[in-house]
Amino acid sequence: VSAQPYTDVSADAWYNDAVKYVTDNGIMNGVSDTEFAPQSNITRAMFVTMLGRIHGNLGTYDKHSFSDVEENSWYEDYVSWAAYNGIVEGYDDENFGPDDNITREQICTMLYRYIIWEGYTLTSESLDEFTDHDSISDWAYESVSSVKGFDIIEGYDDGSFKPQGFATRAEAATMFTRLIYALLRNR
């Protein structure tokens, strides 16, 4: 792991090692050469792009059907790959919401589908430890439970999970680092 290039990521930050890892491995970039913006929210397009970077060669796939995914954008191939393989869905057949901030339960759903698509088996884990487990959407509950069982997500210090809360770049870096280690551990 190389030295931290970002002036806004302190050596004692809980996400320091994860930011180094995702940067060194080409999964995430800074917002500039010297800033990572760890507390900024991450968008749906950014998250899908990072999943595609972890996977590597995207292969051949049909183009997406989303009218709000800009043609030839930096994320279009990643969205097409993820949609073709069932890793992502849009809000409906035409809207993906690439510029929308991604919620923690949306992340879990995409991670769940990605992990299964990669051929791994997931085991559900109780979410009762989260004080707000009742606020996890029905469509996301199994995904959150399974991704927690794969040791990728945790709750906050106050005991909550904040399923509809937006994920920060620091949280995404940490989740992707944990994802890679979990995939390696479960081979």
N, C-alpha and C positions, 0 to 999 in steps of 0.2 A: 504494500500500500504506500503510495507516494505521499509527500507532504501536502497538507491542505492548501489549495491555491486561493481559497475564498476568505476574504477579510470579514465576512459576516457570519462565519461559522467558527465559534471559539473552540479551542482544544478540549475544553471540559463540557461541551454541549452533549446532551444525551444522544444526539444524532450524528456526532462528528464522524465516527467510524463508518456509519452507513453512507454518509455523503461521500466520503473518500472512496468507498467501495463502488458505488454506482457511477461515480465520475471516472474512476480508473478503468472501469469495465465498459464504458461507453453506453451505459443504460440511461443516464441523465446527464445533461449539461447544465452549466450555470446560466444565469440570465445575462451574464457578461463574463469576461475573463477573470474578474476578481470578486463577483458576487453570485451567491447561490440563491438568495431570497428564500431561506428555509421556512419562514412563516407565511409565505404567499400561498394562496390556494392553487391547486392543480386542476386542470381541465380534463374533460373526458378524452379529448384528442391527445393530450399529453400522456395520459395513462395508457391508452391503447398503443401509442407509439412505443412506450417503454416495454410493454408486454411483447411487442413484435421484436424489439431489440434483444430481449432475453432469448426469444426463440431462435433468432438468427435468420437463416434463409427462409423467406416467406413462401417460396414456391409459386405454383400457378393457382389462380383463383379467379372467380367471376367478380366483376366490378360490383360495388355496393349499389343500393337503390336509393340512398339518402339524398334528397334535394338540397340539404343544408351542409353537405360536405363539399367543400370547394374543390373543383377539378384541378388536378396537378398541384394541390397544396402539399406541404411537407408531411402531412399525416394521412393523406388519402389512401395510399397503398396499405398502410397499417389498418385503417378502418375496413377496407375491402377484405383484407386477409382475415381479420377477426370476425367480421360479419359472415363471410363465406364459411368459416369453420365453427360457427355457432358460439363464439366466445363473447360476442356483444350483440345486443339488439338495440334498436332505437326506441324512442318513445312510442313510435308507430312505424309503419313501413317507409315513411318518407323523411322522418326527422330523427337525427342522431344526437343533436345538441353538442357539437364538437367544442364549442367555446364555453359551454356551461361548466361551472365548477362541479367536480365529482364528489358525491357523498360517500361516506364510509361504507354504507351498505351496498351502494353500486360497485364500489371497489371489490368488496367481498364476493359479489355475484360474478364479476368478471374474472377474478382470481379462481373462484370455484370452477367455472367453466373451463378456464385455461388448464388448470391442474388435471381435470378429468380428461380433457382433450389430449393432454400429453401422456395419458395412460396410467395415471396414478389413482390409487384408491383413497378416498377420504372417509374419515369417521367423524360423525357428529359429536359435539361436546356440549354439555349443558351451558346455557347462557345465563343461568340464574344469578351468577355472581355480579352481573351488570345490573345496577339499580334501575336502569331504563330498558331492560330487555323486552318489556311489554310494548315499547314503542318501535321495535324493529318491524318493518313492513312484512306482511305475510309472504310476499314473493321473494324476500331476501333472507328469511329466517334460517332455512336450511344451509344457505351459502355462508352466512355469518358463523353458524354453528360449526360447519365443516372446516372453514378457513381457520377458525380459532383452534380446532382440533389438530390442525397442521402446523400450529405454532407460528402463525404469521401475524396475527393481530392480538392486541391487548386493549384493555380499557384504560381509562384515565385514573389519576390518583384519587378522584372523588368517587370512584366505583362505577362511573357511567361508561357507556360505549359511544353515545352520541351518533346513532345510526344515520340521521339525516344531516349531521354536521359535515361541513366541507373538510376534506383532507388537505393538509399542508404539504409542501414539497419535502419537508423534513420527515413527515409521517410516511409519505410515498417512498422516499429513499430507504427508510427503515423496513417497510413492508417488502420491498423488492429484494433487499439484502436477505431478509428472513426467508423469502420465497426460494431464492437460489439455494440457500443452505438446506432448506427443507427438502427440495427436490433432490439434492445430492445425498442427503441422509436417507431418503426413502427409495433410492434406486433399487 
